[in-house]
Each structure stands twice: as C-alpha cells, then as structure tokens.
C-alpha cells in the first residue's frame, strides 16, 4: 500500500487527472481550484495584484496561481493553514511562530513549494512553444529530485509520516531525523521594504518565506544542513535581520546544497509499517560531513545571492571571496545600515561595503497613498 504511495509520487502523474497532494484520481471525487499562495496570506499582504518574482512564475500575479486539489486534502491541509494563518497574522509573528513545531512550518511552506513545482511542470515554457518538442517550464529531468518533497507532502496527506536516516544507521527509526533543515529568523520592520517575500530553488530543493517579522528558510535535504552546517549561521539566530540580510542568508543556505558530495544528494526510500513512515535513506554515513570545500564556486554563490537580493552578481564578487552584508571581517554579526547616517558610516569604513537600495534594484514597498 505505501510503497505504492512512494511510487505514485515518483510516477509524477499529471495534476490534471490526479490530486498533487494525496495522489488520488480526481475522477469521482470532489475537488476544487485552490490558490497556491493562500487567500488569507494574499489579503494580509495585499498581494492580489502583485507579481511573483520567482523564475518559474516571473511576472505572474499571485492571485492567478491556482491548482486543483481534492476536497479531502483541502480539509487535511486546512488544519495546518488555520494554525499558520493565526500565527502569521499576529503583530509579533516571530513570537507566535516560535510556538509552532518545525514540522507544521516545513509541511506548510513545502506544500506551497511543491504545488508551484507541480504547476510549473504542467505548463509549457512559452519560449519553446514553436519547437518540435515543447518543454515544460520545470524540466522533466528535475522531477526525480523534487520527488523528495513530494513524498514528504504525500505522506502527510495520507496520514503517514517521513523520516530521514543515513547509510550506516542501524534499523532504529526512533533515532531517525526529520527530512528537512528548517531555520527561523527574526526580521526588522523597515518601513520602505515590502513585508512579504517568497524565494525558492527547485534544483537545490529549498524555499524561503518572509512575512512580517518572521523569516523561514527550509531545505528538504534529509536534515543534512541542520546537522553539518547550522553552526555557520548560529550567530544570526539571535539577531534581528534586515530584509536584505534575510534574502542573503536564504541564498547562502540554499547554495550550500551545491557543494554536497554527490552521494549525499541521493536517497533510497523504504516503507516502515511499524512507524507508518517512509524512511528516506541518504546515501552517506551519519558521521561524515558531505559538504566539500573542493566544490565551492564563489561565482555560483554570487549568483545565488544576486538572484535573491536582486543585485548584480558581478558586484558581489570580491578578490578574496563573496560580498556579505551579514558578518564583519571577524565573523561577527554586522548590523545593516538603514538610516542615512548609518549608510554614510558604512561607506567610510574601508572594511565594509554595502548593498541595498544604493547598489541594487531591490524591491521597495509601493509609496503609501
Ligand atoms: Zn488529495
């Protein structure tokens, strides 16, 4: 039964005929079009007429991005939605979200990301429309990697769960890990910046969302990042980040996937009937750090940061590395220059350059009427 569920995700059935969450056929069951970015979130941030900035949906308005989901999934994921919507719309969303388990946030953000992937896989890329074999926006080759997230969401939709383990682990699922690395950041309220942003990258299977004063970054990576890389970001967890800094940290966390040992990106799925859980085994040993310095490409890092901060990657490449607005030369947290005085002070400090409204086309909030 549940190997069937895993195979169902990997089979990657059309969202025109099958529910993208639970995998059931639509024929004979109730289903409805649903906004991928929930309506309450769009209302909360006045996103109706705004346009997405993520590559697959560049220029599309938030309100137009819908997908058909079965009624049972609507109800099942609706429970997550209720909890999340309450927390996110609290004045201090960071505090309110602190009460929520990681699993709830990962499932919710993952659902948006998964549905966006499914949606963009289902439509043709207009640039190839006249080609002999038109391509989907999200290429077929990427789908097996994205299935990891699909299995996570599908397990939940079928009232099951998913756990991650490593190549050398003994068969004791009680010690296994959540299949994701989730980070939360506190974000400063800067008046001229939009209060909402969504970023993702299907290749590294990571997504980030900033809403009000909370920012969340999640990689669906079997928990590898959390295990081996979270210490690199530890001194940011207690700080309040500028929205630009959040975009940079999201880019850096997602980029880390690109330095992984090849085998750490591979996985074998099992079904564990006792735990009613899918076990996803990462094909590296538990005590081996698979993040390889030899794979580090500063140009690629500059591209990641450039895309998320809407800056020119060329301006981010320094002689001795890649520009950061997060840490000073000692590795300590660097408060972001916001006021004219702070920007002036940052400019006159030779150890510190700034990105932001000055050097990039960073989106700012529309002027208040
Ligand atoms: Zn469903």
Boltz pocket constraint, residues with backbone or C-beta under 6 A from the ligand:
constraints:
  - pocket:
      binder: B
      contacts: [[A, 19], [A, 20], [A, 21], [A, 22], [A, 23], [A, 24], [A, 69], [A, 70], [A, 71], [A, 72], [A, 73], [A, 74], [A, 157]]
      max_distance: 6.0
